[in-house]
Amino acid sequence: MVSVNIYEAKSQLSRLVAAVEARGERVVLCRNGIPIADIVPHQKDTASTLQPDPELCGAEFLLDPCAPLPNEDWPEVLR
């Protein structure tokens, strides 16, 4: 991990990004010695690897799931 002040990072950005790219190094950007941001290697989005649940295949929503429930549909203790 490398810590660099913003002022220095402006002139060394290409070198810092090359270190992240080549060695997977983490760069911490600081302002007045206080960490404010990280430059880290990009990670592939894991959400795209999710698969639908086969038990829910073909399920249909008959009502608006965001619509408020009528009072009679709530349990007595929550009314």
C-alpha positions as a Markdown table, in Angstrom:
| # | Residue | x | y | z |
|---|---|---|---|---|
| 1 | Met | 0.0 | 0.0 | 0.0 |
| 2 | Val | 1.3 | 3.4 | -1.0 |
| 3 | Ser | 0.0 | 6.7 | 0.6 |
| 4 | Val | 0.3 | 9.8 | -1.5 |
| 5 | Asn | -0.9 | 13.4 | -0.9 |
| 6 | Ile | -3.3 | 14.8 | -3.6 |
| 7 | Tyr | -0.7 | 17.4 | -4.6 |
| 8 | Glu | 1.9 | 14.7 | -5.4 |
| 9 | Ala | -0.7 | 12.4 | -7.0 |
| 10 | Lys | -1.5 | 15.1 | -9.6 |
| 11 | Ser | 2.0 | 14.9 | -11.1 |
| 12 | Gln | 2.4 | 11.1 | -10.6 |
| 13 | Leu | -1.0 | 9.8 | -11.6 |
| 14 | Ser | 0.3 | 7.8 | -14.6 |
| 15 | Arg | 3.0 | 6.1 | -12.4 |
| 16 | Leu | 0.5 | 5.4 | -9.6 |
| 17 | Val | -2.1 | 3.8 | -12.0 |
| 18 | Ala | 0.7 | 1.7 | -13.6 |
| 19 | Ala | 1.6 | 0.4 | -10.1 |
| 20 | Val | -2.0 | -0.5 | -9.5 |
| 21 | Glu | -2.3 | -2.2 | -12.9 |
| 22 | Ala | 0.9 | -4.1 | -12.9 |
| 23 | Arg | 1.2 | -5.2 | -9.3 |
| 24 | Gly | -2.3 | -4.9 | -8.0 |
| 25 | Glu | -1.0 | -2.4 | -5.5 |
| 26 | Arg | -3.4 | -0.2 | -3.5 |
| 27 | Val | -2.8 | 3.6 | -3.5 |
| 28 | Val | -4.3 | 5.7 | -0.8 |
| 29 | Leu | -4.9 | 9.4 | -1.7 |
| 30 | Cys | -4.5 | 11.7 | 1.3 |
| 31 | Arg | -5.3 | 15.4 | 1.9 |
| 32 | Asn | -3.2 | 16.9 | 4.7 |
| 33 | Gly | -2.1 | 13.4 | 5.7 |
| 34 | Ile | -5.7 | 12.2 | 6.1 |
| 35 | Pro | -6.8 | 9.3 | 3.8 |
| 36 | Ile | -9.7 | 10.3 | 1.5 |
| 37 | Ala | -9.8 | 7.9 | -1.4 |
| 38 | Asp | -8.2 | 4.6 | -2.7 |
| 39 | Ile | -7.0 | 3.7 | -6.2 |
| 40 | Val | -7.5 | -0.1 | -6.4 |
| 41 | Pro | -7.5 | -2.7 | -9.2 |
| 42 | His | -10.8 | -2.9 | -11.0 |
| 43 | Gln | -12.9 | -6.0 | -10.1 |
| 44 | Lys | -15.4 | -7.6 | -12.5 |
| 45 | Asp | -19.0 | -7.0 | -11.5 |
| 46 | Thr | -20.2 | -10.1 | -9.6 |
| 47 | Ala | -23.9 | -9.2 | -10.0 |
| 48 | Ser | -23.8 | -10.4 | -13.6 |
| 49 | Thr | -22.9 | -14.0 | -12.5 |
| 50 | Leu | -26.2 | -14.4 | -10.5 |
| 51 | Gln | -28.6 | -17.0 | -11.7 |
| 52 | Pro | -32.4 | -17.0 | -11.2 |
| 53 | Asp | -33.8 | -19.4 | -8.7 |
| 54 | Pro | -35.4 | -22.3 | -10.7 |
| 55 | Glu | -38.2 | -22.6 | -8.2 |
| 56 | Leu | -39.3 | -19.1 | -8.9 |
| 57 | Cys | -39.2 | -19.5 | -12.7 |
| 58 | Gly | -42.5 | -18.5 | -14.1 |
| 59 | Ala | -43.7 | -16.6 | -11.0 |
| 60 | Glu | -46.0 | -13.7 | -11.7 |
| 61 | Phe | -46.7 | -10.7 | -9.5 |
| 62 | Leu | -50.4 | -10.2 | -9.5 |
| 63 | Leu | -50.4 | -7.0 | -7.4 |
| 64 | Asp | -48.1 | -4.0 | -7.1 |
| 65 | Pro | -45.4 | -5.1 | -4.6 |
| 66 | Cys | -44.9 | -1.4 | -3.6 |
| 67 | Ala | -48.6 | -0.7 | -2.9 |
| 68 | Pro | -49.5 | -0.3 | 0.8 |
| 69 | Leu | -51.3 | -3.2 | 2.4 |
| 70 | Pro | -54.9 | -2.7 | 3.7 |
| 71 | Asn | -55.2 | -2.7 | 7.5 |
| 72 | Glu | -56.9 | -6.1 | 7.5 |
| 73 | Asp | -53.8 | -7.7 | 5.9 |
| 74 | Trp | -51.5 | -6.6 | 8.7 |
| 75 | Pro | -51.2 | -8.8 | 11.8 |
| 76 | Glu | -53.2 | -7.5 | 14.8 |
| 77 | Val | -50.0 | -6.5 | 16.7 |
| 78 | Leu | -48.7 | -4.3 | 13.9 |
| 79 | Arg | -51.9 | -2.3 | 13.2 |
